[in-house]
Each structure stands twice: as structure tokens, then as C-alpha cells.
């Protein structure tokens, strides 16, 4: 069961969008558990307090969120406290480690500890180091990350609202990180007291789960507006923190129940007002049906296929550009693409799936979950620090790897990736891509010892778009001559 399945089951079972921060903050610990300045009794008191919180809330919340920094601040006893706390949490409630991790050097090691050793469900990450830092966490099937995109700190406005309030940096972060992982892998962390901030983020990322923070900082005067701005059209997609002062009560369950009921009333109202989901429908009927005709038309209508003069990653200039990053935010088309890949992969023999960073990593992860094969990926560059690993993920020399990429233009990048896998003692026989640029690229792969497979060829795409009237005769002629 992946994180979001586990989360949705907990939401349905407990009828709750609330999560609890399990933070052993001595300053917030009720006095009945001891004095913060007394280190020894403080640890014991914090443990008693955390146990009470879990016992009182396990049937009222959908997730727990321990803040890693509080446990680290307590030293070795704090890490022992974290492990004891994790063992106390019911296994059917997901745990999100609030780490705000932002260090590229230690991302692989931390991912192994959090997802491999502790078996947690999700982690919060800082986006500033880029997709390089996030990718090692995404090779763990069924796990998830929440990317920090906005905080409520007043002094952070100079950065987060740069260069202007109309086009702030935090919205650019949202647009960028959507391409790093699927909605089942990647959510957003948003700290704000402003409904307008949540509304702006929700408009850009209607399909993402938002982990809300700081919404109680200035009271609840705008609570209804905050919920309306953050919830999606189905009355979901927003995880709401239990106010810290409720957790200091001797019996916090009653006040948390009241809060849950108030939230659910508003959720029901939103659902009754009539939610709709975007559904693409075909608008043409061609005499000769292509098995992926609708998929091609959807890609064009979504703006994944564009025409003009575009410089490709290989350095070549082509009269079109294929941008498949948008598909991971559209469940309808993303699942169609995974199915098309899977039709090819089901006829191949392999032990693990390798995605070529970074564009194909979400697709490789989706295929890993669908086909129940573990995923790895070769790094673009070998780091001169940290673990210096060439390959992210677990594997055994001698295993057979199928390489997945999005588009074949020259074949250079995918063969470089395959070579890195082979340098680690792995076997690569097959390379599967979504679109083949043709021009003899598969022959080039074959000459280097690889079998090339593709869902679509660029000539097929061109023919369908022309027959459907999506491109004119001039565009068709230019593309046909490629």
C-alpha cells in the first residue's frame, strides 16, 4: 500500500483531514509532566505526553507528523524517544517525518534511514537543492515527499514573494516541483494564514495534497476561507494541523472531535455544491483508427507537443518539442501512458526498472508500482561528496535492468545511463521509450548492444495530428521531412 492509499484509508476510516504534530518540545510540554530544565525527567515527561496524544487521537486523525529537529535537539535520548514514539503509532496511520531536509550530501543516506530502516511513509523536503535532492527519496516505491513551497514567516516574504506579489517565487516552486513526481509521490507543504496564498497554489496544483501549516497562528477568523481555498473540488486534498494548544489539554480528544466535525461540515458543503473533474473527450473520428489515437490528441491538446524551432538537450534544433512533464499532473493521461509502457514491458524479462534522470523518473516510479518491480536510477553526475553513488536505489550485481526514458532523439543520454548501470555490474538488454524520433536511432542502440522499444514514433504522431486537423499541411510537410 502506498502512502496516499494509506492516507485516504485513514481519512475515510476516521472521517478526518486532521494530522497531529508529535513534537517533543519541552517548552510546550504541560507542567504536569515535569520541568523543561530538568533534562532527565523532561525526556520521561515528553514520552508520557506523546503516548497520551497518540492514545487520545488515533481514531480522530489521518496522519502523524513528528518534527525531526525536536528529537535531534535532545541528542541521543531524543533519537531513542523518536524510535519509541514511532513504534507506538498504529501501523494503519501514515507518518510524515517533518525534516525540511535540504542537504544534497546526505539525501541518499537519510532516505535509506527514513524509508528503509524506520519504514516511515513520507518526509518533508526543502526544494532549494533541486530535483537532485528529491530523486533519492522517490526510488522507494509507495513512499512520498512533501515539498516546502511557502512559509508564514514575515521575514521570508522578501524571498518568497520575489520578484513581485503577482508572480512570487513560491508559485514558481509549485510549478517546477510538479514535474518532479506524480501526485501519488509528491505533495506540497504550505505555511500560511492567508486564504489567497492557498487559493493561488490550489489553482496551479489542483491534483496535489497540501500539508497546511501555521493556519492557527492568527486565530480562526478566516478558517472557513482557508478551508475553501485549500480543499479541492472533491472536499479533499488538504491536511489540517491540530492546534498545539489542544494537545496540552489533559484530555484533548473532545476538542479535537469538535474541530473535526466543523471541518467535515464544510467539506460536505463543498461536495454538495457540485464538484466536477476535467475529462478529456475525443472530438474526431478517423477512418483508420490508431490504437493510441486519443492519447496522441490529448498530448497535443495539453500542450505536451509544441511546434516551432526548439533546441533539444542533444543540441539539435528540431521543428517540434515534446514536453512530457505535464502528464504527471493529469491522472487520466498519465495512467494511459503507464498502460502503454506496461504493454511493452510485460513482454520483456528484467529484475529492476531504471529511469533516466530526471524527466522519466515519475514514469519509472509509476511503472515500478504498477508492475511490482523495484526501481533504481543512474545519477546524471557522480557527486564528489556524500556517498558518491553512481546508482541510486538498492540492487545486486548481475541483475537485468530495463531502462525507461521519455523520448529518443540521438540516443546519447539513454546509452550513457545504460553504461553507468553496466559499470555497476548490471545487465541492460532493453531500452523502452515513449516516443521514437526515428532517424535510425533504434539502429544506433542495436549497434551498441541494446534492443530499442517505443510506444509511439514521431511519424505516427504527425499523421494522426494532421488527419485530425490539429496541424496544417505546412507543419505536416516540415515534420514529415524530418
Helices and strands as residue ranges (DSSP letters): H 3-14, E 18-20, G 31-33, H 39-57, E 63-64, H 68-73, H 76-88, E 94-101, H 107-111, I 112-117, E 122-126, H 131-138, E 144-150, G 154-156, H 157-160, H 169-177, E 186-191, H 195-204, E 210-213, H 223-230, E 238-241, G 244-248, H 253-272, H 293-301, E 305-311, E 317-322, G 324-329, H 331-345, E 352-356, H 361-371, E 375-378, E 391-392, E 400-408, H 412-423, E 427-436, H 441-447, E 451-457, H 458-467, H 473-480
